[in-house]
Amino acid sequence: MDETRQHGPEATRQQAAEAGQVIPVLQEQVTVGKRLVETGKVHISKKVTEDQTTVSIPLMQEAYDVERVPVNQVVDTPPPALRYEGETAIIPVLREVLVVQKRYEITEEIRITKRRSETTDTQQVSLRKEEVNIQRSGPEANEEPGR
């Protein structure tokens, strides 16, 4: 035996080269892929609450006082159908009186005055408010949201 003989893969290649054999050359290749892995879960709930609150609402009311005032006054021409004295509307009521000549006599006036008053009413009103609760589970549950 030859003492200069080597052992291992280098020796095998050398022996194969001496024997005229073909030695294959190998090359490794890598294939990269990805897959979805669940690392945790998030449970989001929303709660709507209603609170009762009291609000004051000003309300406007209008009323009319009707007053019949006897006048019994003779006039030469009929007055206008409507006139105002401040907030009071005055409507003359006429009648024709038969005499040798015709003339007008105001028998009465109807006075209409507007009264205005304001009151405050209290109403119960429902107001809604939403609250959101987020619960995480899994290994990333202790991390802050948005990380």
C-alpha positions in Angstrom: 0.0 0.0 0.0 1.0 3.5 -0.7 1.5 5.5 2.5 1.0 8.8 0.7 -2.6 7.9 0.1 -5.1 10.4 1.4 -8.4 9.7 3.1 -11.8 11.6 2.9 -13.6 13.4 0.1 -10.5 14.9 -1.5 -8.9 11.5 -1.8 -12.1 10.1 -3.4 -12.1 12.9 -6.0 -8.4 12.3 -6.7 -8.9 8.5 -7.1 -11.9 9.1 -9.4 -9.9 11.5 -11.5 -7.1 9.0 -11.8 -9.6 6.3 -12.8 -11.1 8.6 -15.5 -14.5 8.8 -13.8 -16.8 11.8 -14.1 -17.4 13.6 -10.8 -20.7 15.5 -10.5 -20.5 19.1 -9.3 -23.3 20.0 -6.9 -24.9 23.3 -6.2 -27.5 24.0 -3.6 -30.5 26.2 -4.3 -33.0 27.8 -1.9 -36.7 28.3 -2.4 -38.3 31.1 -0.3 -42.0 31.0 0.5 -44.3 32.5 3.1 -47.5 31.5 4.8 -50.0 33.1 7.1 -49.6 32.4 10.8 -52.1 33.5 13.4 -50.3 35.2 16.2 -53.3 36.5 18.2 -56.9 37.7 18.1 -58.7 41.0 18.7 -62.2 41.2 20.1 -63.9 44.7 19.7 -67.2 45.5 21.3 -69.2 48.7 21.2 -71.7 49.8 23.8 -74.3 52.5 23.3 -75.7 54.2 26.4 -78.5 56.7 26.8 -78.5 59.4 29.4 -81.5 61.5 30.3 -81.0 65.2 30.5 -83.3 68.1 31.2 -83.5 71.0 28.7 -85.5 74.3 29.0 -87.3 75.3 25.8 -88.9 78.8 25.5 -92.4 78.6 24.0 -94.1 81.6 22.4 -97.9 81.9 22.8 -100.2 84.5 21.3 -103.8 85.1 22.3 -106.3 87.8 21.2 -108.7 89.7 23.3 -111.9 90.7 21.5 -113.8 93.6 23.0 -117.1 95.0 21.7 -117.3 98.8 22.4 -120.6 100.6 21.7 -120.1 103.9 19.8 -123.5 105.0 18.3 -121.9 107.9 16.4 -123.3 109.4 13.2 -120.7 109.9 10.5 -121.0 111.4 7.0 -118.8 108.8 5.2 -118.0 105.2 6.0 -114.6 104.9 7.9 -111.8 102.5 6.6 -112.6 98.9 7.1 -109.6 98.5 9.5 -107.4 100.8 11.5 -104.8 100.3 14.2 -104.2 102.0 17.5 -100.9 100.6 18.7 -101.2 96.8 18.9 -105.0 97.0 18.7 -106.9 96.5 15.4 -110.2 98.3 15.2 -113.0 97.2 12.8 -116.0 99.5 12.6 -119.4 98.0 12.4 -121.9 100.0 10.3 -125.5 100.2 9.8 -127.5 102.4 7.5 -130.2 104.5 9.2 -133.1 105.7 7.1 -133.7 109.4 7.4 -134.6 112.1 5.0 -131.0 111.8 4.1 -128.8 108.8 4.3 -125.9 109.0 6.9 -123.7 106.6 8.6 -123.7 105.8 12.3 -121.0 103.7 14.0 -122.8 101.5 16.4 -119.9 99.8 17.8 -116.2 99.0 17.4 -114.6 95.6 17.7 -111.1 96.0 19.3 -108.7 93.1 18.9 -105.5 93.3 20.9 -102.7 90.8 20.6 -101.2 89.6 23.9 -97.8 87.8 23.8 -96.4 85.7 26.6 -93.4 83.5 27.0 -93.2 80.4 29.2 -90.5 77.8 29.8 -91.2 74.1 29.3 -89.0 71.3 30.6 -88.5 68.2 28.5 -86.6 64.9 29.0 -84.3 64.3 26.1 -82.3 61.1 25.3 -78.7 61.6 24.4 -76.6 58.6 23.1 -73.0 57.9 23.8 -70.8 55.1 22.4 -68.0 53.3 24.2 -65.5 50.9 22.5 -63.7 48.1 24.3 -60.8 46.2 22.6 -59.6 42.9 24.0 -56.6 41.1 22.5 -55.7 37.4 23.0 -52.6 35.5 21.9 -48.9 36.0 22.3 -49.1 39.7 21.1 -51.9 40.6 23.5 -49.5 42.5 25.9 -48.1 44.7 23.1 -49.6 48.2 22.6 -52.0 48.7 19.7 -50.4 50.1 16.5 -47.0 48.3 17.1 
